[in-house]
Amino acid sequence: MQRRQLLQNAIALAGAAAATPAAFAQPGYPSQQPIRWIVPYPAGGGTDVLARTMAEALRVPLGQQIVVDNRPGASTNIGAQLVATAKPDGYTLMSADNALLAFNEHLFSKLPFSPEKDFTYVGGLSRFPLALVVNPAFEARNFAQFLAYARANPGKLNYASPGNGSPHHLAMEMFKNRTKTFLTHIPYRGAAPALQDVMGGQVPCMFLDLAAGLPVIQSGKVRVLAIGSSRRAASLPDVPTLAEVGVADAEVYAFQGVLGPAGLPPAIVGQLNAEINKALATPTVAQRLQGFGMEALPGTPEQFRAMARAEAKRWGPIIQAAGVKLD
């Protein structure tokens, strides 16, 4: 009787083991559908171009189409909300930058999501410094002259930005804080009209991201005085950093990375992170980044998360001191 029971148990266990793969097997990722990549900005900008570059670079190694879906508005919050509430299956990702991960929790009294709790950090994409530029006819020919002019004319020197709470706006607020100067903010609806008025001389200066501004700088339509990075930009090797001209602790740059909804399975995160890092190292993507004045930002999900949270902590006091609010 005992032998019969043991035999029956063995047969049952063998049957269960044989049935397990068929019963629980799931299709490999990604195989069920195209991946949706949310870009929280309009088409045609630097974030959109980078996302489309990465989508094409990842298409073959992932074996699946990646569809870029532009969802601009509310300082990236509209696109972020779509991702925060999406199913964590790896088929909804997004481009995330300073606005979402470092600024908005200080700019808005309340967010419909938490940058810490409602997303899975997948990995970094790029970072690019912001440059202090002036109209070529402006009387300050270098940074020292610009700073002297700003200090001699408090409140009389206007600066442009793509809008309240933009990295460009907050970069100037950082500059003002570190240099004890007072410049008047002229917000625009986007980087293009702001830059157009600086080139036209209606507004003398602004902080300009190299992703959009490198061709304009190289053409001489604006004059660059300093770069807001820790080291000189490879695309502008003769331009000093803010630290080199005496402005300490004033790195101002934009960064971008990839997020998914909270709860994204670790295996999918690891796969996506590995393929993103490989793509960033390919000649095609590297040349595209260099052409935009960007530098690749490879690394682990943990490194990307730590950098983003450090930036949120760094910018909080600047935003609070400037009194900038978007609600």
ZADO-1210 file (C-alpha; in nm, 4 decimals, padded with zeros to 6 digits):
<atoms>
<atom x="00.0000" y="00.0000" z="00.0000" code="MET" pos="1"/>
<atom x="00.2789" y="00.2329" z="00.0911" code="GLN" pos="2"/>
<atom x="00.4659" y="00.1504" z="-00.2314" code="ARG" pos="3"/>
<atom x="00.1493" y="00.2122" z="-00.4364" code="ARG" pos="4"/>
<atom x="00.0959" y="00.5521" z="-00.2682" code="GLN" pos="5"/>
<atom x="00.4565" y="00.6510" z="-00.3301" code="LEU" pos="6"/>
<atom x="00.4238" y="00.5494" z="-00.6961" code="LEU" pos="7"/>
<atom x="00.1049" y="00.7514" z="-00.7377" code="GLN" pos="8"/>
<atom x="00.2683" y="01.0542" z="-00.5774" code="ASN" pos="9"/>
<atom x="00.5687" y="01.0246" z="-00.8074" code="ALA" pos="10"/>
<atom x="00.3460" y="01.0003" z="-01.1145" code="ILE" pos="11"/>
<atom x="00.1470" y="01.3043" z="-00.9979" code="ALA" pos="12"/>
<atom x="00.4623" y="01.5091" z="-00.9418" code="LEU" pos="13"/>
<atom x="00.6044" y="01.4106" z="-01.2794" code="ALA" pos="14"/>
<atom x="00.2803" y="01.5081" z="-01.4482" code="GLY" pos="15"/>
<atom x="00.2745" y="01.8431" z="-01.2727" code="ALA" pos="16"/>
<atom x="00.6357" y="01.9097" z="-01.3681" code="ALA" pos="17"/>
<atom x="00.5649" y="01.8261" z="-01.7297" code="ALA" pos="18"/>
<atom x="00.2573" y="02.0480" z="-01.7345" code="ALA" pos="19"/>
<atom x="00.4233" y="02.3490" z="-01.5678" code="THR" pos="20"/>
<atom x="00.6057" y="02.4926" z="-01.8728" code="PRO" pos="21"/>
<atom x="00.2954" y="02.4774" z="-02.0895" code="ALA" pos="22"/>
<atom x="00.0702" y="02.6095" z="-01.8165" code="ALA" pos="23"/>
<atom x="00.2876" y="02.9064" z="-01.7149" code="PHE" pos="24"/>
<atom x="00.4978" y="02.9877" z="-02.0229" code="ALA" pos="25"/>
<atom x="00.4660" y="03.3469" z="-02.1408" code="GLN" pos="26"/>
<atom x="00.5730" y="03.4934" z="-02.4743" code="PRO" pos="27"/>
<atom x="00.9208" y="03.6479" z="-02.4709" code="GLY" pos="28"/>
<atom x="00.9447" y="04.0248" z="-02.4261" code="TYR" pos="29"/>
<atom x="00.8779" y="04.2154" z="-02.6399" code="PRO" pos="30"/>
<atom x="00.6621" y="04.0059" z="-02.8695" code="SER" pos="31"/>
<atom x="00.2976" y="04.0864" z="-02.8063" code="GLN" pos="32"/>
<atom x="00.2764" y="04.4392" z="-02.9512" code="GLN" pos="33"/>
<atom x="00.4798" y="04.7495" z="-03.0388" code="PRO" pos="34"/>
<atom x="00.6333" y="04.9434" z="-02.7524" code="ILE" pos="35"/>
<atom x="00.4786" y="05.2845" z="-02.6917" code="ARG" pos="36"/>
<atom x="00.7378" y="05.5538" z="-02.6094" code="TRP" pos="37"/>
<atom x="00.5779" y="05.8651" z="-02.4614" code="ILE" pos="38"/>
<atom x="00.7531" y="06.1953" z="-02.5316" code="VAL" pos="39"/>
<atom x="00.6069" y="06.4718" z="-02.3104" code="PRO" pos="40"/>
<atom x="00.7018" y="06.7436" z="-02.5605" code="TYR" pos="41"/>
<atom x="00.5914" y="06.8411" z="-02.9126" code="PRO" pos="42"/>
<atom x="00.7405" y="06.6698" z="-03.2161" code="ALA" pos="43"/>
<atom x="01.0571" y="06.8172" z="-03.3622" code="GLY" pos="44"/>
<atom x="01.2355" y="06.9210" z="-03.0423" code="GLY" pos="45"/>
<atom x="01.5525" y="06.7723" z="-02.8986" code="GLY" pos="46"/>
<atom x="01.3698" y="06.5267" z="-02.6727" code="THR" pos="47"/>
<atom x="01.1563" y="06.4038" z="-02.9621" code="ASP" pos="48"/>
<atom x="01.4535" y="06.3651" z="-03.1969" code="VAL" pos="49"/>
<atom x="01.6511" y="06.1708" z="-02.9364" code="LEU" pos="50"/>
<atom x="01.3557" y="05.9417" z="-02.8628" code="ALA" pos="51"/>
<atom x="01.3103" y="05.8675" z="-03.2338" code="ARG" pos="52"/>
<atom x="01.6829" y="05.8044" z="-03.2719" code="THR" pos="53"/>
<atom x="01.6734" y="05.5557" z="-02.9853" code="MET" pos="54"/>
<atom x="01.3521" y="05.3961" z="-03.1129" code="ALA" pos="55"/>
<atom x="01.5183" y="05.3184" z="-03.4437" code="GLU" pos="56"/>
<atom x="01.8391" y="05.1976" z="-03.2768" code="ALA" pos="57"/>
<atom x="01.6457" y="04.9620" z="-03.0456" code="LEU" pos="58"/>
<atom x="01.4079" y="04.8246" z="-03.3085" code="ARG" pos="59"/>
<atom x="01.6367" y="04.5468" z="-03.4348" code="VAL" pos="60"/>
<atom x="01.7872" y="04.4238" z="-03.1054" code="PRO" pos="61"/>
<atom x="01.4455" y="04.4185" z="-02.9367" code="LEU" pos="62"/>
<atom x="01.2759" y="04.2738" z="-03.2436" code="GLY" pos="63"/>
<atom x="00.9785" y="04.5040" z="-03.2088" code="GLN" pos="64"/>
<atom x="00.8620" y="04.8405" z="-03.3381" code="GLN" pos="65"/>
<atom x="00.8783" y="05.1351" z="-03.0976" code="ILE" pos="66"/>
<atom x="00.6114" y="05.3970" z="-03.1622" code="VAL" pos="67"/>
<atom x="00.6868" y="05.7492" z="-03.0392" code="VAL" pos="68"/>
<atom x="00.3754" y="05.9146" z="-02.8982" code="ASP" pos="69"/>
<atom x="00.4028" y="06.2909" z="-02.8341" code="ASN" pos="70"/>
<atom x="00.1940" y="06.3996" z="-02.5351" code="ARG" pos="71"/>
<atom x="00.3026" y="06.7551" z="-02.4463" code="PRO" pos="72"/>
<atom x="00.1560" y="06.9765" z="-02.1788" code="GLY" pos="73"/>
<atom x="00.1632" y="07.0793" z="-01.8122" code="ALA" pos="74"/>
<atom x="00.5423" y="07.0790" z="-01.7930" code="SER" pos="75"/>
<atom x="00.5574" y="06.7055" z="-01.8872" code="THR" pos="76"/>
<atom x="00.2907" y="06.6059" z="-01.6321" code="ASN" pos="77"/>
<atom x="00.0369" y="06.4950" z="-01.8945" code="ILE" pos="78"/>
<atom x="00.2704" y="06.2411" z="-02.0496" code="GLY" pos="79"/>
<atom x="00.4000" y="06.1339" z="-01.7092" code="ALA" pos="80"/>
<atom x="00.0497" y="06.0638" z="-01.5803" code="GLN" pos="81"/>
<atom x="-00.0148" y="05.8316" z="-01.8758" code="LEU" pos="82"/>
<atom x="00.2935" y="05.6299" z="-01.7895" code="VAL" pos="83"/>
<atom x="00.2366" y="05.6313" z="-01.4131" code="ALA" pos="84"/>
<atom x="-00.1045" y="05.4673" z="-01.4652" code="THR" pos="85"/>
<atom x="-00.0015" y="05.2279" z="-01.7451" code="ALA" pos="86"/>
<atom x="00.0230" y="04.8520" z="-01.7061" code="LYS" pos="87"/>
<atom x="00.3780" y="04.7591" z="-01.5968" code="PRO" pos="88"/>
<atom x="00.4399" y="04.5138" z="-01.8787" code="ASP" pos="89"/>
<atom x="00.7216" y="04.6922" z="-02.0611" code="GLY" pos="90"/>
<atom x="00.5040" y="04.8146" z="-02.3468" code="TYR" pos="91"/>
<atom x="00.4786" y="05.1751" z="-02.2199" code="THR" pos="92"/>
<atom x="00.7955" y="05.3788" z="-02.1663" code="LEU" pos="93"/>
<atom x="00.8745" y="05.7484" z="-02.1678" code="MET" pos="94"/>
<atom x="01.1480" y="06.0061" z="-02.2045" code="SER" pos="95"/>
<atom x="01.1995" y="06.1841" z="-01.8737" code="ALA" pos="96"/>
<atom x="01.4075" y="06.4929" z="-01.8069" code="ASP" pos="97"/>
<atom x="01.4826" y="06.7569" z="-01.5418" code="ASN" pos="98"/>
<atom x="01.1300" y="06.8913" z="-01.5508" code="ALA" pos="99"/>
<atom x="00.9646" y="06.5668" z="-01.4457" code="LEU" pos="100"/>
<atom x="01.2351" y="06.4259" z="-01.2212" code="LEU" pos="101"/>
<atom x="01.3934" y="06.7309" z="-01.0569" code="ALA" pos="102"/>
<atom x="01.1790" y="07.0437" z="-01.0960" code="PHE" pos="103"/>
<atom x="00.8088" y="06.9680" z="-01.0906" code="ASN" pos="104"/>
<atom x="00.7864" y="06.8466" z="-00.7327" code="GLU" pos="105"/>
<atom x="00.9062" y="07.1956" z="-00.6331" code="HIS" pos="106"/>
<atom x="00.7157" y="07.3911" z="-00.8992" code="LEU" pos="107"/>
<atom x="00.3721" y="07.2399" z="-00.8307" code="PHE" pos="108"/>
<atom x="00.1950" y="07.2350" z="-00.4956" code="SER" pos="109"/>
<atom x="00.0687" y="06.8852" z="-00.5702" code="LYS" pos="110"/>
<atom x="00.1461" y="06.6301" z="-00.8417" code="LEU" pos="111"/>
<atom x="-00.0878" y="06.3471" z="-00.9503" code="PRO" pos="112"/>
<atom x="00.2066" y="06.1055" z="-00.9149" code="PHE" pos="113"/>
<atom x="00.5281" y="06.0652" z="-00.7206" code="SER" pos="114"/>
<atom x="00.8604" y="06.0749" z="-00.9116" code="PRO" pos="115"/>
<atom x="00.9994" y="05.8406" z="-00.6463" code="GLU" pos="116"/>
<atom x="00.7174" y="05.5868" z="-00.6141" code="LYS" pos="117"/>
<atom x="00.5166" y="05.5763" z="-00.9364" code="ASP" pos="118"/>
<atom x="00.7869" y="05.5003" z="-01.1932" code="PHE" pos="119"/>
<atom x="01.0517" y="05.2420" z="-01.2665" code="THR" pos="120"/>
<atom x="01.3854" y="05.3971" z="-01.3600" code="TYR" pos="121"/>
<atom x="01.5222" y="05.2156" z="-01.6654" code="VAL" pos="122"/>
<atom x="01.8376" y="05.4115" z="-01.7496" code="GLY" pos="123"/>
<atom x="01.9927" y="05.7355" z="-01.8680" code="GLY" pos="124"/>
<atom x="02.0084" y="05.8587" z="-02.2264" code="LEU" pos="125"/>
<atom x="02.1983" y="06.1860" z="-02.2426" code="SER" pos="126"/>
<atom x="02.2866" y="06.5076" z="-02.0764" code="ARG" pos="127"/>
<atom x="02.3769" y="06.8390" z="-02.2327" code="PHE" pos="128"/>
<atom x="02.4917" y="07.1654" z="-02.0803" code="PRO" pos="129"/>
<atom x="02.3188" y="07.4974" z="-02.1068" code="LEU" pos="130"/>
<atom x="02.5210" y="07.7900" z="-02.2363" code="ALA" pos="131"/>
<atom x="02.4946" y="08.1576" z="-02.1489" code="LEU" pos="132"/>
<atom x="02.4555" y="08.3401" z="-02.4803" code="VAL" pos="133"/>
<atom x="02.4076" y="08.7026" z="-02.5829" code="VAL" pos="134"/>
<atom x="02.3134" y="08.8880" z="-02.8969" code="ASN" pos="135"/>
<atom x="02.6326" y="08.9556" z="-03.0980" code="PRO" pos="136"/>
<atom x="02.5741" y="09.3324" z="-03.0752" code="ALA" pos="137"/>
<atom x="02.5473" y="09.3309" z="-02.6954" code="PHE" pos="138"/>
<atom x="02.8217" y="09.5433" z="-02.5414" code="GLU" pos="139"/>
<atom x="02.9583" y="09.2707" z="-02.3126" code="ALA" pos="140"/>
<atom x="03.2170" y="09.0835" z="-02.5172" code="ARG" pos="141"/>
<atom x="03.3039" y="08.8203" z="-02.2562" code="ASN" pos="142"/>
<atom x="03.1729" y="08.6789" z="-01.9312" code="PHE" pos="143"/>
<atom x="03.3577" y="08.9229" z="-01.7046" code="ALA" pos="144"/>
<atom x="03.2072" y="09.2186" z="-01.8901" code="GLN" pos="145"/>
<atom x="02.8613" y="09.0583" z="-01.8806" code="PHE" pos="146"/>
<atom x="02.8793" y="09.0066" z="-01.5052" code="LEU" pos="147"/>
<atom x="03.0032" y="09.3622" z="-01.4508" code="ALA" pos="148"/>
<atom x="02.7163" y="09.4975" z="-01.6617" code="TYR" pos="149"/>
<atom x="02.4570" y="09.2902" z="-01.4743" code="ALA" pos="150"/>
<atom x="02.5862" y="09.4106" z="-01.1386" code="ARG" pos="151"/>
<atom x="02.5964" y="09.7731" z="-01.2525" code="ALA" pos="152"/>
<atom x="02.2397" y="09.7563" z="-01.3906" code="ASN" pos="153"/>
<atom x="02.0255" y="09.5557" z="-01.1453" code="PRO" pos="154"/>
<atom x="01.6846" y="09.4741" z="-01.2903" code="GLY" pos="155"/>
<atom x="01.7576" y="09.6465" z="-01.6202" code="LYS" pos="156"/>
<atom x="01.9042" y="09.3459" z="-01.7980" code="LEU" pos="157"/>
<atom x="01.6340" y="09.1229" z="-01.9449" code="ASN" pos="158"/>
<atom x="01.6750" y="08.7551" z="-02.0274" code="TYR" pos="159"/>
<atom x="01.4595" y="08.5226" z="-02.2357" code="ALA" pos="160"/>
<atom x="01.3529" y="08.1650" z="-02.1652" code="SER" pos="161"/>
<atom x="01.1191" y="07.9084" z="-02.3253" code="PRO" pos="162"/>
<atom x="00.8815" y="07.9558" z="-02.0326" code="GLY" pos="163"/>
<atom x="00.8362" y="07.9625" z="-01.6577" code="ASN" pos="164"/>
<atom x="00.9933" y="07.6619" z="-01.4891" code="GLY" pos="165"/>
<atom x="01.1921" y="07.5543" z="-01.7948" code="SER" pos="166"/>
<atom x="01.5531" y="07.4392" z="-01.7437" code="PRO" pos="167"/>
<atom x="01.6645" y="07.7583" z="-01.9203" code="HIS" pos="168"/>
<atom x="01.4660" y="07.9770" z="-01.6797" code="HIS" pos="169"/>
<atom x="01.5896" y="07.7918" z="-01.3733" code="LEU" pos="170"/>
<atom x="01.9471" y="07.7961" z="-01.5029" code="ALA" pos="171"/>
<atom x="01.9375" y="08.1755" z="-01.4959" code="MET" pos="172"/>
<atom x="01.7846" y="08.1674" z="-01.1501" code="GLU" pos="173"/>
<atom x="02.0770" y="07.9501" z="-01.0417" code="MET" pos="174"/>
<atom x="02.3151" y="08.1996" z="-01.2052" code="PHE" pos="175"/>
<atom x="02.1475" y="08.4932" z="-01.0291" code="LYS" pos="176"/>
<atom x="02.1645" y="08.3122" z="-00.6968" code="ASN" pos="177"/>
<atom x="02.5333" y="08.2301" z="-00.7291" code="ARG" pos="178"/>
<atom x="02.6415" y="08.5717" z="-00.8633" code="THR" pos="179"/>
<atom x="02.4092" y="08.7884" z="-00.6499" code="LYS" pos="180"/>
<atom x="02.2708" y="08.9625" z="-00.9572" code="THR" pos="181"/>
<atom x="01.9187" y="09.0639" z="-01.0577" code="PHE" pos="182"/>
<atom x="01.8018" y="09.0095" z="-01.4163" code="LEU" pos="183"/>
<atom x="01.4407" y="09.0382" z="-01.5365" code="THR" pos="184"/>
<atom x="01.2755" y="08.7283" z="-01.6788" code="HIS" pos="185"/>
<atom x="01.0932" y="08.7451" z="-02.0137" code="ILE" pos="186"/>
<atom x="00.9177" y="08.4086" z="-02.0631" code="PRO" pos="187"/>
<atom x="00.8207" y="08.2870" z="-02.4103" code="TYR" pos="188"/>
<atom x="00.6106" y="07.9983" z="-02.5358" code="ARG" pos="189"/>
<atom x="00.8949" y="07.7738" z="-02.6431" code="GLY" pos="190"/>
<atom x="01.2659" y="07.7870" z="-02.7121" code="ALA" pos="191"/>
<atom x="01.2352" y="07.8917" z="-03.0770" code="ALA" pos="192"/>
<atom x="01.0643" y="08.2310" z="-03.0220" code="PRO" pos="193"/>
<atom x="01.2896" y="08.3058" z="-02.7243" code="ALA" pos="194"/>
<atom x="01.6012" y="08.2367" z="-02.9269" code="LEU" pos="195"/>
<atom x="01.4614" y="08.4312" z="-03.2216" code="GLN" pos="196"/>
<atom x="01.4291" y="08.7455" z="-03.0096" code="ASP" pos="197"/>
<atom x="01.7786" y="08.7056" z="-02.8661" code="VAL" pos="198"/>
<atom x="01.9166" y="08.6740" z="-03.2183" code="MET" pos="199"/>
<atom x="01.7091" y="08.9763" z="-03.3207" code="GLY" pos="200"/>
<atom x="01.8264" y="09.1859" z="-03.0272" code="GLY" pos="201"/>
<atom x="01.4860" y="09.2336" z="-02.8650" code="GLN" pos="202"/>
<atom x="01.6205" y="09.0541" z="-02.5547" code="VAL" pos="203"/>
<atom x="01.9962" y="09.0560" z="-02.4947" code="PRO" pos="204"/>
<atom x="02.0610" y="08.7155" z="-02.3387" code="CYS" pos="205"/>
<atom x="01.9416" y="08.3719" z="-02.2325" code="MET" pos="206"/>
<atom x="02.0595" y="08.0286" z="-02.1278" code="PHE" pos="207"/>
<atom x="02.0426" y="07.8056" z="-02.4338" code="LEU" pos="208"/>
<atom x="02.0694" y="07.4278" z="-02.4426" code="ASP" pos="209"/>
<atom x="02.3294" y="07.2984" z="-02.6851" code="LEU" pos="210"/>
<atom x="02.0857" y="07.0398" z="-02.8211" code="ALA" pos="211"/>
<atom x="01.8936" y="07.3211" z="-02.9899" code="ALA" pos="212"/>
<atom x="02.1479" y="07.6004" z="-02.9941" code="GLY" pos="213"/>
<atom x="02.4753" y="07.4556" z="-03.1209" code="LEU" pos="214"/>
<atom x="02.4172" y="07.5420" z="-03.4897" code="PRO" pos="215"/>
<atom x="02.3126" y="07.8958" z="-03.3961" code="VAL" pos="216"/>
<atom x="02.6224" y="07.9404" z="-03.1809" code="ILE" pos="217"/>
<atom x="02.8515" y="07.8012" z="-03.4492" code="GLN" pos="218"/>
<atom x="02.6962" y="08.0301" z="-03.7109" code="SER" pos="219"/>
<atom x="02.7678" y="08.3375" z="-03.4996" code="GLY" pos="220"/>
<atom x="02.4035" y="08.4394" z="-03.4642" code="LYS" pos="221"/>
<atom x="02.4562" y="08.4469" z="-03.0872" code="VAL" pos="222"/>
<atom x="02.7771" y="08.4767" z="-02.8879" code="ARG" pos="223"/>
<atom x="02.8406" y="08.2209" z="-02.6147" code="VAL" pos="224"/>
<atom x="03.0060" y="08.3428" z="-02.2944" code="LEU" pos="225"/>
<atom x="03.0215" y="08.0320" z="-02.0749" code="ALA" pos="226"/>
<atom x="02.9081" y="07.6693" z="-02.0522" code="ILE" pos="227"/>
<atom x="02.7199" y="07.5386" z="-01.7500" code="GLY" pos="228"/>
<atom x="02.8963" y="07.2029" z="-01.7250" code="SER" pos="229"/>
<atom x="03.1787" y="07.0645" z="-01.5152" code="SER" pos="230"/>
<atom x="03.4075" y="07.0479" z="-01.8180" code="ARG" pos="231"/>
<atom x="03.4272" y="07.2223" z="-02.1522" code="ARG" pos="232"/>
<atom x="03.2000" y="07.0968" z="-02.4282" code="ALA" pos="233"/>
<atom x="03.3744" y="06.8944" z="-02.6981" code="ALA" pos="234"/>
<atom x="03.1756" y="07.0869" z="-02.9587" code="SER" pos="235"/>
<atom x="03.2879" y="07.4244" z="-02.8142" code="LEU" pos="236"/>
<atom x="03.6359" y="07.3614" z="-02.6736" code="PRO" pos="237"/>
<atom x="03.7303" y="07.7320" z="-02.6552" code="ASP" pos="238"/>
<atom x="03.4322" y="07.8302" z="-02.4375" code="VAL" pos="239"/>
<atom x="03.5053" y="07.8321" z="-02.0614" code="PRO" pos="240"/>
<atom x="03.2828" y="07.6718" z="-01.8009" code="THR" pos="241"/>
<atom x="03.1055" y="07.8803" z="-01.5386" code="LEU" pos="242"/>
<atom x="03.3444" y="07.7395" z="-01.2811" code="ALA" pos="243"/>
<atom x="03.6424" y="07.8568" z="-01.4867" code="GLU" pos="244"/>
<atom x="03.5103" y="08.2136" z="-01.4929" code="VAL" pos="245"/>
<atom x="03.4592" y="08.2149" z="-01.1179" code="GLY" pos="246"/>
<atom x="03.0984" y="08.0997" z="-01.0646" code="VAL" pos="247"/>
<atom x="03.1233" y="07.8054" z="-00.8270" code="ALA" pos="248"/>
<atom x="02.8605" y="07.5345" z="-00.7759" code="ASP" pos="249"/>
<atom x="02.6576" y="07.6414" z="-01.0785" code="ALA" pos="250"/>
<atom x="02.6383" y="07.3440" z="-01.3110" code="GLU" pos="251"/>
<atom x="02.3322" y="07.3861" z="-01.5298" code="VAL" pos="252"/>
<atom x="02.2461" y="07.1104" z="-01.7716" code="TYR" pos="253"/>
<atom x="01.9525" y="06.9132" z="-01.9014" code="ALA" pos="254"/>
<atom x="01.9402" y="06.5360" z="-01.8743" code="PHE" pos="255"/>
<atom x="01.7180" y="06.2695" z="-02.0220" code="GLN" pos="256"/>
<atom x="01.6482" y="05.9092" z="-01.9422" code="GLY" pos="257"/>
<atom x="01.3841" y="05.6390" z="-01.9709" code="VAL" pos="258"/>
<atom x="01.1071" y="05.5528" z="-01.7259" code="LEU" pos="259"/>
<atom x="00.8388" y="05.2882" z="-01.7117" code="GLY" pos="260"/>
<atom x="00.5448" y="05.2438" z="-01.4737" code="PRO" pos="261"/>
<atom x="00.6162" y="05.1324" z="-01.1176" code="ALA" pos="262"/>
<atom x="00.6396" y="04.7558" z="-01.0842" code="GLY" pos="263"/>
<atom x="00.8138" y="04.6886" z="-01.4148" code="LEU" pos="264"/>
<atom x="00.9601" y="04.3362" z="-01.3857" code="PRO" pos="265"/>
<atom x="01.3369" y="04.3357" z="-01.3148" code="PRO" pos="266"/>
<atom x="01.4054" y="04.1070" z="-01.6110" code="ALA" pos="267"/>
<atom x="01.2461" y="04.3582" z="-01.8496" code="ILE" pos="268"/>
<atom x="01.4272" y="04.6493" z="-01.6848" code="VAL" pos="269"/>
<atom x="01.7584" y="04.4665" z="-01.7205" code="GLY" pos="270"/>
<atom x="01.6932" y="04.3842" z="-02.0849" code="GLN" pos="271"/>
<atom x="01.5934" y="04.7387" z="-02.1752" code="LEU" pos="272"/>
<atom x="01.8822" y="04.8924" z="-01.9824" code="ASN" pos="273"/>
<atom x="02.1373" y="04.6657" z="-02.1519" code="ALA" pos="274"/>
<atom x="02.0043" y="04.7422" z="-02.5002" code="GLU" pos="275"/>
<atom x="01.9882" y="05.1173" z="-02.4322" code="ILE" pos="276"/>
<atom x="02.3499" y="05.1197" z="-02.3168" code="ASN" pos="277"/>
<atom x="02.4558" y="04.9229" z="-02.6254" code="LYS" pos="278"/>
<atom x="02.2652" y="05.1605" z="-02.8537" code="ALA" pos="279"/>
<atom x="02.4260" y="05.4673" z="-02.6959" code="LEU" pos="280"/>
<atom x="02.7665" y="05.3214" z="-02.7825" code="ALA" pos="281"/>
<atom x="02.6905" y="05.2633" z="-03.1507" code="THR" pos="282"/>
<atom x="02.8524" y="05.5037" z="-03.4024" code="PRO" pos="283"/>
<atom x="02.5146" y="05.6110" z="-03.5427" code="THR" pos="284"/>
<atom x="02.3713" y="05.7183" z="-03.2083" code="VAL" pos="285"/>
<atom x="02.7026" y="05.8601" z="-03.0835" code="ALA" pos="286"/>
<atom x="02.7339" y="06.0810" z="-03.3926" code="GLN" pos="287"/>
<atom x="02.3743" y="06.1953" z="-03.3571" code="ARG" pos="288"/>
<atom x="02.4306" y="06.2915" z="-02.9951" code="LEU" pos="289"/>
<atom x="02.7510" y="06.4754" z="-03.0787" code="GLN" pos="290"/>
<atom x="02.5719" y="06.6685" z="-03.3510" code="GLY" pos="291"/>
<atom x="02.3268" y="06.7938" z="-03.0892" code="PHE" pos="292"/>
<atom x="02.5971" y="06.8837" z="-02.8397" code="GLY" pos="293"/>
<atom x="02.4837" y="06.5979" z="-02.6132" code="MET" pos="294"/>
<atom x="02.6894" y="06.3446" z="-02.4242" code="GLU" pos="295"/>
<atom x="02.5744" y="05.9889" z="-02.3680" code="ALA" pos="296"/>
<atom x="02.4559" y="05.8997" z="-02.0191" code="LEU" pos="297"/>
<atom x="02.4842" y="05.5209" z="-01.9929" code="PRO" pos="298"/>
<atom x="02.4647" y="05.3380" z="-01.6626" code="GLY" pos="299"/>
<atom x="02.2450" y="05.1281" z="-01.4416" code="THR" pos="300"/>
<atom x="01.8852" y="05.2066" z="-01.3434" code="PRO" pos="301"/>
<atom x="02.0103" y="05.2706" z="-00.9903" code="GLU" pos="302"/>
<atom x="02.2660" y="05.5246" z="-01.1114" code="GLN" pos="303"/>
<atom x="02.0043" y="05.7088" z="-01.3156" code="PHE" pos="304"/>
<atom x="01.7647" y="05.7174" z="-01.0213" code="ARG" pos="305"/>
<atom x="02.0348" y="05.8416" z="-00.7824" code="ALA" pos="306"/>
<atom x="02.1349" y="06.1201" z="-01.0216" code="MET" pos="307"/>
<atom x="01.7746" y="06.2316" z="-01.0712" code="ALA" pos="308"/>
<atom x="01.7020" y="06.2402" z="-00.6981" code="ARG" pos="309"/>
<atom x="02.0256" y="06.4301" z="-00.6320" code="ALA" pos="310"/>
<atom x="01.9230" y="06.6874" z="-00.8920" code="GLU" pos="311"/>
<atom x="01.5798" y="06.7249" z="-00.7300" code="ALA" pos="312"/>
<atom x="01.7493" y="06.7940" z="-00.3978" code="LYS" pos="313"/>
<atom x="01.9939" y="07.0416" z="-00.5546" code="ARG" pos="314"/>
<atom x="01.7285" y="07.2438" z="-00.7370" code="TRP" pos="315"/>
<atom x="01.4726" y="07.2618" z="-00.4567" code="GLY" pos="316"/>
<atom x="01.6352" y="07.5545" z="-00.2704" code="PRO" pos="317"/>
<atom x="01.6953" y="07.7464" z="-00.5955" code="ILE" pos="318"/>
<atom x="01.3323" y="07.7179" z="-00.7006" code="ILE" pos="319"/>
<atom x="01.2086" y="07.8059" z="-00.3528" code="GLN" pos="320"/>
<atom x="01.4370" y="08.1108" z="-00.3285" code="ALA" pos="321"/>
<atom x="01.3226" y="08.2313" z="-00.6715" code="ALA" pos="322"/>
<atom x="00.9567" y="08.1871" z="-00.5768" code="GLY" pos="323"/>
<atom x="00.8759" y="08.0056" z="-00.9018" code="VAL" pos="324"/>
<atom x="00.5382" y="07.8258" z="-00.9053" code="LYS" pos="325"/>
<atom x="00.3408" y="07.6764" z="-01.1929" code="LEU" pos="326"/>
<atom x="00.0024" y="07.6416" z="-01.0179" code="ASP" pos="327"/>
</atoms>
